[in-house]
Amino acid sequence: MQKEELIELLKTSKEKQGQLKLKENEKRRTEIKLKELEEEEYTIGMSPVYTEGSKGTLNDSKVENIVINKDSRIQELKHKIRQLDKDIELLKLDIEEVNIRLGCLTRFEKEILEDRFVNEMTLEDIGIETVDRLRKQTRSARTIKKIIENSLRKMEKI
């Protein structure tokens, strides 16, 4: 994998984690709607429609339409759930790939990469804030840049 692709993976990893949670929530909501719809009784309404000329018989087309509409909504929800499952699986694979590549790095290296590419901090800011926070000492922008390059090389090897 190229350096540019790795950087793009890092930049989008947080966004994809958020998208994954949203898709999982949407799937749960859709499953709840589907369950409610499947358990719902067929309701014709308070005043049933009777066919002209035959007293006391319910209009078959009205009942048929209600059944068809319910079945259509059930099929739409099932289709939506299948699509959400596919989206969730792809997001999980993308996130897993980032985690595998980050797995070869130390916590220190991961924080620097995240600050640089996800939080878009300057090398100088990373040198002052991030390294100070982790190691209680500052580093020059040149040193931070070298750490980033070495970290990306490690990730490329995987």
Steps between C-alpha positions, in 0.01 A plus 500: 500500500627846407576771754216716363252214540612447859454867578151491346417193710609683813305812409177310441529247783320712762232596250444136409473402865226761539328382183512142628326594825236697313435214255471251788249729672304544178492122453367450855229763443402336171486156665270641769272651234497169312413303812219741586365482145512120491315479833246763399148376453328571171275794567238592248372805684199586706250488215562210263424556134229275366449414138196641330217259457623241748421603853733397780805404291829678528648642182773254398709762321527711818626201703731398218649851484562505874676162488705601195602831660610331820693236308667769287611692808634179656699423184637857488615477862662160441680639195617799702634268773691294241654819357592623847663162572718542190592857592584396857718212379697729265553759773617230741751375242636852444532560875661160551758576231597825672523323836718224355740754353504708816564185701866503402552843656560612855243714680737792458516454121123455472434822691739694280346365179148571627592854602669566166249350257169476688525813717708679235747644748820660380830327567592778741175460696553126520854558619381730776171344611489132411855403579497715813182325611641152434865534592511818706742653253474686171631400158587702192283496189779312320496225762120473484516477121754218528277312746206537260702374203630200696150419624356513148782274375413247770137508394587463131681174571184335626 
